[in-house]
Structure formats: C-alpha cells, structure tokens
Amino acid sequence: MNQNKLVFSIKDLALLWQSTVGIEKESLRVTENNQIALTDHPRDWGDRSFHPYLQTDFSESQIELITPPESNSKDILNWLQALHQITYLRLNESDYVERLWPNSMPPSLDHLNKVRPAQLLNSQERHYREYLTDKYGKDVQLLSGIHYNFQINPQLMEQKLKESITTNSESDYIKSKNELYMAFMRKYLYYRWGLTYLLAASPYVDSRYQTKLHGKPHQTVMRSVRQSRYGYKNDDAVTISYQSLEAYIKSLESHVKSGRLLLEKELYRDVRMRGSHSVRDLLKEGISYLEFRNFDLNPFAPCGISQEDLDFIKIWIIALLMIDKDFSDQDLELADQRNQSTAEDHPLSNLRHADLLQSLLETLSSIGLELDRLNATSYYSELVQDKLIQINHPERTRAGFLYNKTPDYTSYQQFMSDIAQLNQKEFLHSPYLLHGFEDLELSTQDLCKKAIQLGLNVDWIDPKDQLLRLTYQDHHEFVRNANMTRFDSQVSYFIMDNKLATKKVLKEQGIFVPEGQIFDQQAQAKAYYPQVKSKPIVIKPKNTNYGIGITIFNQAYSEADYREAISEAFKYDQEILVENYIEGTEIRFYLLNHKFLAACERQPAQIYGDGIHTIDELIDLENQNPLRGKDHRAPMTLLEKGKLEKITLKEQGLDFSSIPQSGQKVYLRRNSNVSSGGIAIDRTDAIHQSYIDYAIQASRALEANFCGVDMIIRDYHHQPKQEGDYAIIEANYNPMASLHLFPGKGKSHDLSLHTLYFLFPELKA
C-alpha cells in the first residue's frame, strides 16, 4: 500500500471550503403519461460535440445538465436552476409536452425497444452505445444520477505539496499530487456506504427491468436499485487495484487489452480520476479532480440535488481529507460488498457496521462547528446533526422517507409523476427571467439564456455590474447590460447620454429634433416660465437615462408645478433642458449594426378606473401584475406614487384619493418610459419605412452599433408631409432590449439571438 502521509487539518478548512464543485445531472425526458420520450434532443441547441452545458448521456432521451465549477453551493444551484428552466422552456414550446423524470430509475418501460441511443454525429460514440446495449442491456443504460466533481483548492494543494516535497521537480510535484488524490479516492470508496445509506432514493423499478449480467432484481424494494448489483456494474472478473496510480493504470489497461472492457471509460466505478484524455496520461499531466458518481437523484429537489445536499457532500468529502487513514485493496473489496448490501437492504433497515463510521462522523461534527464559526451561522452544524440523527433512524433517511410515503410501486410512480408536474410548473413560471440569476437586468438574463442554449461559455465577470464574458472556442467577447460591447466607443455613449449633444449631431444631419433651451442655474430656469407658460413643454436633465428626472407638460400647468419640475430635473444633473413638446406617438426603434430590428410604442404609466377603488388602491392592484417588478427585473416596472405622479394627477384634476369612473383612463406619468411604469406595444410591422430610415441615419450619425432611437411621430403609418410630423427626442446606448423581447402587447423579437450572431458570426456558418 502506497500511503500518502499528507493529511489536511481543521486549520485548512477555510481554504478547503473554497474547493470547487461541478455537477452533472442526468434525467430522462418523459411524456405527459410518463412514457420515455422518443423525440430527438433539441436540434436548435448548440452541437453536442462541444456544448458545455446541455448534453445527452446514453440515450437520445436522456438529458445531461452540466454546471461550471463553483466554490459556493448557491452558485451551483443557480446554474442548475437556469439549466432546468432552459430545458423545460424548450420541451414545452412544441406541439408535444415533455418533463424530466425526477427519479434515478426509469419510469414505464413499455416502449423500451423504441428508445434510441444518443444520435451523435460521432459514429464511434454511436457504436459504443450499441456495444453497451448488447453487453449490459438497454435497461441499465437508462439509469440517471448525479456526478459530483470535486477539485481540491489548487492554492491549498500547492501550499501543502511544497511543504512536503524537498525538490523543485515538476514530476515530483505531479507524483505527490497523484498520490494525494489516490489516497483520497481510497478513503471515499471505503466510506461511501454511509452516503448510500443517507442519500439513496431509488427503491423501486419497473417489474420488467433486468440486466444481462444479473437478470431481474431479487426483491421488489431496496434502498437503491441504482447502487445495487442491478445498477451500473461490470463483470466480477473486472477487478481494479487502487494502491497507486501505476497499479490502477496497469489493471485497467489489462482489462482493455484482454477484451473484458472495450474502452477505459467502460469501467463502472463510483469514482473517476479526471485531468487527461487517458489514464496513462495522468502520470505526466496529473490528476486534476475526482468525479464521484454514486448519487441517486433527489426526487424532493427540483434540480435533483439540493443546496443542503451539495453542502453535506462537500463536508463529507473534506472530512475524508482530514482522516489519517489508508486502505488496502482488500479493505476496498470488503467496502464494495458493504456498499452493495446497504443498497440492497430494505429502506427501513438499520445502517450496517455503523461503528466503522465513528471517527468520520466525529470529524463531520467538527467541520460543521468550524464552518458555523467562520460564517457566523448555525446552518452547517445543524445540517450535520440532522444526518447524524438519521444514522440511528432509517425512516428519516431519503429512501426511508420515500418508502413510507410510497409503500408500493404504484404509489411511487404516481408520486414521481406528481413531482414531475410540480417541477414543470415551477420552471415554466416567469419565463422572462433566467431562474437562478433573477438579480441580473432582464435583457442580460435573456442574453445569457440564449448564449447557454447555443453552447457559448458564460462567465460572470461582475454580475452586479451586469458584466459577462462569452466564449466560443478561442473567441471571446465582453458584454455589459446585454448591449454594451467593444463595437461601440465611449464617445458615442457620451453623445447619447448628453441630450444636447445628441440634438446637435442629429440636427447637423438634417434630422428634426425639438427646439429648446439649456440651463445650468435653477434661478434662470425658473425665471424662464413666462416664455413657455402657454406652451406644452418637456423638462429633463441634460444627461439622463430610463426617463429619470423628466417631466412632461402637455396640458395647462401652474408656475408652481413648473418650478417643482425644474427642481426635480436638477436633482439628476447640473444642466437641464426645457424643450418644446412634440405631439404624437412615441416609438422606440432598436438598431444593431445600423440595421433596424424592432420598434415599439411606449405609453405612459396609467391605470383604468373601476368606479370602486381610489387611484392609490388601483396602483397597488396593478402592481400585483406578475409582469411588473422592481429595479428593471421584470418586463414592466412597478407604478409609483411620487411627486411626478402627483403633478400628473393634478393636471387631470385628480389626486391619489380620487375614485375614477369605470373605464376611465388615468395617466400617472407623461413620459412614456417603461422604466417609470409605462407599457410597450410592438409596432415593428406597422412603421412606415421613412421613419426606419431616419432611425438608421441617426445611428450612423451617432456612430452607434447598439442603439435605441426614440422618435415622436404624428402618424407612423404614413411618411411625414411637413416639419413637425416627427422628431427624434433622444438616443440610448443601453436601449432596454426587454421592451422588444417582452412587450406588454404584440409580437416578441429575439434581439438576444441577433446580438449573439453579430458578436459570433461563426455560429451561423
């Protein structure tokens, strides 16, 4: 036995907890009547030869969702939620409706002969799946589970190895790292029966299920069919030595050479070493991380694994690193038998050989307490204590609880069907959001959603700043707010932000803009009232976005109202504009690379009376609309009850306590920004070409690739006949693509897809 002396301690926990975890989650697609789906894997997702997130396992019906490695369990769960939502949205947009089966064992095997292996472009992969079917049977290849990939924090790994290695040789470093991971693997294999006892959740299977090696299960209920001899198992003649990497390689290669295994990856074991294409290459390249493959799907977690599962498994794994023990191949053979017996035990049977777990359980408790101290919480110790209680209470384990809830196969099938429906409902809720990443701006969420579908790598550089990096092969692009890229300059942003500069540049190009005055002193601006008191006007900060600080007077207004609007505008800038109000419909044009993609009419924030409720109450009722939300995290923002709303109501002879008549339209704002409560109505197909040409001309004049152009048009169905029939009132470098992605009324336009094809033209090749 090649014992590695390097052991971690509780002092290393802070850095050990920063070790990264990546999840692979397999699930069968099923129909509404719980039959395995026979449809193709979605063709509009990126090619499975490179897709980093959405893959298939053995079957064309078996989706595999893959998260990037993360150190924080919440981040991992966020990714799983996003990938599940993307999957469910796609599976429910066709004539047929499909769900993901929530258990590791397949549902009804009625159409097993029609279930196809994954239809991959790589012929070798297709032939390999046919070989597996012939050798082991198709039934067993349809089992699903969780693969938990774990990499020891490289910073800590390097620190520890440097302390234990006397030379600076890279080969010695790799050898020591390999020895550490091999010792880690041995400890995991030895103790894994405890995880099987606690987390197994596949007690039943269709009565027709069988494997070619072991036939049908010898009993109708067990703790985990997937972890039993009836799950992923090789022939008993395939034995492996774990005493060193060299011994492992020698034994594995001998089985491939003898024909017992076709390929190295045919070896079915609960742990795999990762880091190179072949296991022999690990001698030179080193083991990068371990893949733990023995976890049943958690049917009680919508993503197949919960945050508590993620954290507890990580605590268990780290505890193994702290235990100063090593095991022989004979120990591991006995442990394998113990794990199989545990899997085949009744779900309510007691844990076998609990005494052998004692030192590990004590280490779990110590880690839980230390994590609580480091994070000022009681979460981790409570999580561990709950599992420790289950050691003596099998009815509280996952399999025990599931058995008590579903004491026979029929009730189990119905329960799984109910869970599948509930999961489907959950992931189809709020389709405009990217589940798990709801704090991002709406357009950014949609861009990420489309990028994931296409198979681009998505890296969050700074989520709070909406900044991400998209990568396809060797090509990467940084994107902020779904619109801001390297294809636009800081100068163009400045010109569009500065409303005076925008007007000047556009006017030089012969484009009509509103006339007005600029002020940098409140006193001067307020003294200007006599010049405009009988005219409809707009008051706004010189530099603004999202309609902030803008007041529109298109009806009679008092000097007091005017002065208050001036004060409001000066809150947001040192200079303000007082412009002529242009009568007409406000249209937002969205342009990319000087090409017109979409247009929408924006109507101001408004409510309709019912003759019963006050305006104050009607605002509260409208804010319950599921399409409205805070901070631009929904297609429409919440209606407000501020000063500007008070002024607008006063113009209409109303206040918040007024009760409008049934059907009476009441405006809360005059500006039509959706960001201040307005609604968007798609007008893409209704706009006369002349106005589209003006918008394109404006984007070229402003040298803006991503551009939103706001235009007031008297009659957008017909070309302008005279001055004043239209005017461009502003342009935006962050044009809120969500207006066109999720309009309040009308057709949606997939601007995110246009953006990705613009940034990555090779995707269309």
CORRA-V389485 format. One line per field, one symbol per residue. psi: psi as a letter, one per 20 degrees, with the letter a starting at -180 (. if undefined). burial: I if it has 24 or more other ideal C-beta (glycine too) atoms within 12 Angstrom, else O. A space follows every 50 residues. Layout:
psi: ???
burial: ???
//
This chain:
psi: pnppioprrhhjgghhijqqpqpppqqppqrhkkqppjrqpphirqpiii pihorqcgqhioqoppqrpqiphhhghggggghgggggghijiahqpqrp piqhqqbpkgkhiipqrpmqhohhhghghhghghgiqhghijqqappopp ppohghgggghhhipirjphhhggghgghghghggghghgjihhhgghiq lmirqpiipqqhhjbqqiqiprgohhiaijboqrqhinqppjhrhghggg hghhhghiihqgrhiiooqipqpqirgqhhihhhhqpgrqopjjpqpoii phjiprhhgggghgggghhhhipmqrqrhgghghhghggggghiqqhjqq pqlhhiighghhhgggggghhgghjlrjgghhgghghhhhhjnhiirghg ghghhnirhghgghghggggggggggiiqmiirophkiiqqghgghgggh gggijqpopognhhjkprpppodjpqppppkihoaiiqrhghggghhohg ggggghhhjjppqqqaqqqjpgggghiighijhjqprppqqhorrjjpjp ppojrpqrhggghhhghghihiriqrpoqppppappppppqpkkpphqqq ppqrpqrpqjjgqrhghhghghiipiiqrqlkjrhqrqqrlaghhggghh hjkrahiqoqrpipppphqhqjphikirqpppjgiipqhhhghggggghg hilpgopppppppgnihqqqhrpiirpphrqpimkmhhhhgmqhqaqqpm hgggghhghmhihi.
burial: OIOIOIIIOIOIIOIIIOIIIIIIIIIIIIIOOIIIIOIIIIOOIIIIOO IIIIIIIIIIIIIIIIIIIIIOIOIIIIIIIIIIIIIIIIIIOOOOOIII IIIIIIIIIOIIOOIIIIIIOOOOIOOIIOOIIOIIIIIIIIIIIIIIII IIIOOIIOOIIOOOIOOOOOOOIIIIIIIIIIIIIIIIIIIIIIIIIIII IIIIIIOOIOIOOIOOIOOOIIIIIIIIIIIIIIOOOIIIIIIIIOIIIO IIOOIIOOOOIIIIIIIIIIIIIIIOOOIOOIIOOIIIIIIIIIIIIIII IIIIIIIIIIIIIIIIIIIIIIIOIIIOIOOIOOIIOIIIIIIIIIIIIO IIOIOIIOOIIOIIIIIIIIIIOOOOOOIIIOIIOIIIOIIOOIOIIIII IIIOIIOOIOOIIOIIIOIIIOIIOOIIOIIIIIIIIIOIIIIIIIIIII IIIIIIIIIIOOIOOIIIIIIIOOOOIIIIIIIIIOOIOOOIIOIIIIII IIIOIIOOOOIIIIOIIIIOOIOOIIOIIOOIOOIIIIIIIIIIIIIIII IIIIOOIOOOIIIIIIIIIIOIIOIIIIIIIIOIIIIIIIIIIIOIIIII IIIIIIIOIOOOIOIIOIIOOIIOOOIIIOOIIIIIIIIIIIOIIIIIII IIOIOIOIOIOOOOOIIIIIIIIIIIIIIIIIIIOOIIOOIIIIIIIIII IIIIIIIIIIIIIIOIOOOIOOOOIIIIIIIIIIIIIIIIIIIIOOOIII IIIIIIIIIIOOIOO
//
